[in-house]
Amino acid sequence: MSDIYQAPQAQLAEGEESGDFGSIEKGIAGDYSFAIGEILSEAWERTSGNKGTVLIGALLYVVGSIGISIVAGLLTGAGGAAVLGMGSTDQASQSMFFGALIYQLIVIIAGAPLAVGMAMIGIKIARGEQTSGAEVFSYFDKIVPLGIGTIIMYLMIMLGSLLLVIPGIYLAIAYLLAMPLIADRNLGPWQALETSRKAISKNWFAFFGLIIVLLLTYMAGSLALLIGLIWAIPLCSIAYGVAYRKIFGSPHKV
């Protein structure tokens, strides 16, 4: 007698073997399928048995981010306070400005590996690979390219926003898969940004629609005392991973 509970797993396995994995070359060429309904449906199936992994990763991400903010505040606040007490008003203002700037740089650079680690949890689940919540802390060896890539991305989006806003919106969506390409495929910062932009641009509106749906899912999950986030966070994280897999695949598959 066949086990009815094996059906969803068999379907996912068949989907993987049938070539539902993209590649960098296919992604740039736009040779991939991208249907919002299919992505959400698969992501929902894959939340079964994986919610705990994603939620632990999210908790560790929050703890790590708070720790980075505290350390950055201590490092930048001490020097600024000393100058503030000894110098003129202009000197104090300059010190506060540079202190805030350095604080933001520390948070952005040190937080980049945490963010990509959280993204990789969803990506690995979508690819059927082994992962855990501790994946969040697995990419600090790539802190330099991730930090540089994140800073360039922010600067480009800010520059685009100054140009009638629309270019900034375009780049904010187009760059969404760039950081995992640095961690997952060892691409350089600019190469990863351009690879993400070129690939997403082939189906930009579909990807934009997916992001809107995911944002609405987070908002809905925030209702009822945040209880809905138990389902919303894993669903959105894995949906991001499915989208990445469909476009760029895996370094272990050709």
C-alpha positions as CSV (number, residue, x, y, z in Angstrom):
1,M,0.0,0.0,0.0
2,S,1.4,3.4,-0.9
3,D,2.0,6.0,1.7
4,I,-0.3,9.0,0.9
5,Y,1.9,11.3,3.0
6,Q,4.8,10.8,0.6
7,A,3.0,12.5,-2.3
8,P,4.1,16.1,-1.6
9,Q,7.7,15.1,-1.2
10,A,7.6,13.1,-4.5
11,Q,6.1,16.1,-6.3
12,L,8.9,18.4,-5.0
13,A,11.6,15.9,-6.0
14,E,10.1,15.6,-9.4
15,G,10.1,19.4,-9.7
16,E,13.8,19.5,-8.9
17,E,14.7,16.8,-11.3
18,S,12.6,18.2,-14.1
19,G,15.0,21.2,-14.3
20,D,13.2,23.8,-12.2
21,F,16.6,25.2,-11.5
22,G,17.9,28.2,-13.3
23,S,21.5,29.3,-13.8
24,I,23.4,32.5,-14.1
25,E,23.4,32.3,-17.9
26,K,19.7,31.4,-18.1
27,G,18.9,34.1,-15.6
28,I,20.6,36.8,-17.5
29,A,18.9,35.6,-20.7
30,G,15.5,35.6,-19.1
31,D,15.2,31.8,-19.7
32,Y,13.3,30.9,-16.6
33,S,9.6,30.5,-15.5
34,F,8.3,32.9,-13.0
35,A,4.7,32.6,-11.9
36,I,3.8,34.2,-8.5
37,G,1.1,31.5,-7.8
38,E,3.5,28.7,-8.4
39,I,6.2,30.2,-6.2
40,L,3.8,30.8,-3.3
41,S,2.3,27.3,-3.6
42,E,5.7,25.6,-3.5
43,A,6.9,27.9,-0.7
44,W,3.8,27.0,1.3
45,E,4.4,23.2,0.8
46,R,8.1,23.6,1.9
47,T,7.1,25.4,5.1
48,S,6.1,22.0,6.4
49,G,8.9,20.8,8.6
50,N,11.0,24.0,8.0
51,K,9.1,26.7,10.0
52,G,11.3,26.1,13.0
53,T,14.5,26.5,11.0
54,V,13.4,29.8,9.5
55,L,12.1,31.2,12.8
56,I,15.2,30.3,14.7
57,G,17.2,31.9,11.9
58,A,15.0,35.0,12.2
59,L,15.5,35.1,16.0
60,L,19.3,34.8,15.6
61,Y,19.2,37.5,12.9
62,V,17.4,39.9,15.3
63,V,19.8,39.1,18.2
64,G,22.8,39.5,16.0
65,S,21.5,42.8,14.6
66,I,20.9,44.2,18.0
67,G,24.4,43.1,19.1
68,I,25.9,44.9,16.1
69,S,24.0,48.0,16.8
70,I,25.0,48.1,20.5
71,V,28.7,47.6,19.6
72,A,28.6,50.2,16.9
73,G,26.9,52.6,19.3
74,L,29.6,52.1,21.9
75,L,32.4,52.4,19.4
76,T,31.1,55.6,17.8
77,G,29.5,57.2,20.9
78,A,32.5,57.2,23.1
79,G,34.7,59.3,20.8
80,G,31.9,61.6,19.9
81,A,31.1,62.3,23.6
82,A,34.7,63.2,24.3
83,V,34.9,65.8,21.6
84,L,31.4,67.1,22.4
85,G,32.5,68.0,25.9
86,M,35.8,69.6,24.9
87,G,35.3,71.3,21.5
88,S,33.2,74.1,20.1
89,T,29.7,73.7,18.8
90,D,30.9,73.4,15.2
91,Q,33.4,70.7,16.3
92,A,30.7,68.9,18.3
93,S,28.3,69.0,15.3
94,Q,31.0,67.6,13.0
95,S,31.9,64.9,15.5
96,M,28.2,63.9,15.8
97,F,27.8,63.8,12.0
98,F,30.9,61.6,11.5
99,G,30.0,59.5,14.5
100,A,26.6,58.8,13.0
101,L,28.1,58.1,9.6
102,I,30.6,55.6,11.0
103,Y,27.8,54.0,13.1
104,Q,25.8,53.4,9.9
105,L,28.7,52.0,8.0
106,I,29.5,49.6,10.8
107,V,25.8,48.5,11.0
108,I,25.6,48.1,7.2
109,I,28.9,46.2,6.7
110,A,28.6,44.0,9.8
111,G,24.9,43.4,9.2
112,A,25.3,42.3,5.6
113,P,26.5,38.7,6.4
114,L,23.6,38.3,8.7
115,A,21.1,39.4,6.1
116,V,22.5,37.2,3.4
117,G,22.7,34.3,5.9
118,M,18.9,34.7,6.5
119,A,18.3,34.8,2.8
120,M,20.4,31.6,2.3
121,I,18.2,29.7,4.7
122,G,15.2,30.2,2.4
123,I,17.3,29.5,-0.7
124,K,18.7,26.2,0.7
125,I,15.3,25.1,1.8
126,A,14.0,25.9,-1.7
127,R,16.8,23.8,-3.2
128,G,16.3,20.9,-0.8
129,E,19.7,21.4,0.8
130,Q,20.6,20.9,4.5
131,T,20.5,24.1,6.6
132,S,19.8,25.4,10.1
133,G,19.1,28.6,11.9
134,A,22.8,29.0,12.5
135,E,23.2,29.6,8.7
136,V,22.7,33.3,9.6
137,F,26.3,33.4,11.0
138,S,27.9,31.4,8.2
139,Y,29.0,34.2,5.9
140,F,31.2,36.5,7.9
141,D,34.1,35.3,5.8
142,K,32.6,37.3,3.0
143,I,32.0,40.4,5.0
144,V,34.2,42.6,2.7
145,P,32.5,41.9,-0.6
146,L,29.0,41.7,1.0
147,G,29.7,45.1,2.8
148,I,31.0,46.7,-0.4
149,G,28.1,45.3,-2.4
150,T,25.5,46.5,0.1
151,I,27.0,50.0,0.2
152,I,27.1,50.3,-3.6
153,M,23.5,49.0,-3.8
154,Y,22.3,51.6,-1.3
155,L,24.2,54.4,-3.1
156,M,22.8,53.4,-6.5
157,I,19.2,53.2,-5.2
158,M,19.6,56.6,-3.5
159,L,21.0,58.1,-6.7
160,G,18.1,56.5,-8.7
161,S,15.6,57.9,-6.2
162,L,17.0,61.4,-6.8
163,L,16.2,60.9,-10.5
164,L,12.4,61.2,-10.4
165,V,12.1,58.3,-7.9
166,I,11.2,55.7,-10.5
167,P,14.8,54.6,-11.3
168,G,15.3,54.1,-7.5
169,I,12.2,51.8,-7.4
170,Y,13.5,49.9,-10.4
171,L,16.9,49.3,-8.9
172,A,15.5,48.5,-5.4
173,I,13.7,45.5,-7.0
174,A,16.3,44.7,-9.6
175,Y,19.1,44.3,-6.9
176,L,17.1,42.0,-4.6
177,L,19.0,38.9,-5.5
178,A,22.5,40.4,-5.7
179,M,23.8,39.6,-2.2
180,P,23.1,35.9,-2.3
181,L,25.0,35.8,-5.6
182,I,28.1,37.0,-3.7
183,A,27.7,34.4,-0.9
184,D,26.4,31.5,-3.1
185,R,28.3,32.0,-6.3
186,N,31.4,34.0,-5.2
187,L,30.6,36.9,-7.6
188,G,32.2,40.3,-7.1
189,P,30.0,43.1,-5.7
190,W,29.4,44.9,-9.0
191,Q,29.1,41.7,-11.0
192,A,26.5,40.4,-8.6
193,L,24.5,43.6,-8.7
194,E,24.5,43.6,-12.5
195,T,23.7,39.9,-12.7
196,S,20.7,40.4,-10.5
197,R,19.6,43.5,-12.3
198,K,19.8,42.0,-15.8
199,A,18.0,38.8,-14.7
200,I,15.2,40.4,-12.8
201,S,14.7,43.0,-15.5
202,K,13.5,40.3,-17.8
203,N,10.5,39.8,-15.5
204,W,10.6,42.9,-13.4
205,F,6.9,43.4,-13.0
206,A,6.3,39.8,-12.0
207,F,9.1,40.1,-9.4
208,F,7.7,43.4,-8.2
209,G,4.3,41.7,-7.9
210,L,5.8,38.9,-5.8
211,I,7.5,41.4,-3.5
212,I,4.1,43.3,-3.0
213,V,2.4,40.0,-2.2
214,L,5.2,39.1,0.3
215,L,4.9,42.5,2.0
216,L,1.2,42.1,2.3
217,T,1.7,38.7,3.8
218,Y,4.1,40.2,6.4
219,M,1.5,42.9,7.2
220,A,-1.3,40.3,7.6
221,G,1.0,38.2,9.7
222,S,1.7,41.2,12.0
223,L,-2.0,41.3,13.0
224,A,-3.4,39.3,15.9
225,L,-0.5,40.0,18.2
226,L,2.1,38.9,15.6
227,I,1.0,35.3,15.9
228,G,0.5,35.2,12.1
229,L,4.3,35.8,11.6
230,I,4.8,32.2,12.7
231,W,3.6,31.3,9.2
232,A,4.3,34.5,7.3
233,I,8.1,34.6,8.0
234,P,8.8,31.1,6.8
235,L,6.5,31.5,3.8
236,C,8.1,34.7,2.6
237,S,11.6,33.5,3.3
238,I,11.2,30.3,1.3
239,A,9.3,32.1,-1.5
240,Y,12.3,34.3,-1.9
241,G,14.4,31.2,-2.0
242,V,12.2,29.6,-4.6
243,A,12.4,32.7,-6.8
244,Y,16.2,32.7,-6.5
245,R,16.4,29.0,-7.4
246,K,14.2,29.4,-10.4
247,I,16.3,32.3,-11.8
248,F,19.9,31.3,-10.7
249,G,19.6,27.7,-9.6
250,S,22.4,26.1,-7.5
251,P,26.2,26.0,-7.8
252,H,25.8,22.2,-7.5
253,K,23.6,21.8,-10.5
254,V,24.5,22.7,-14.1
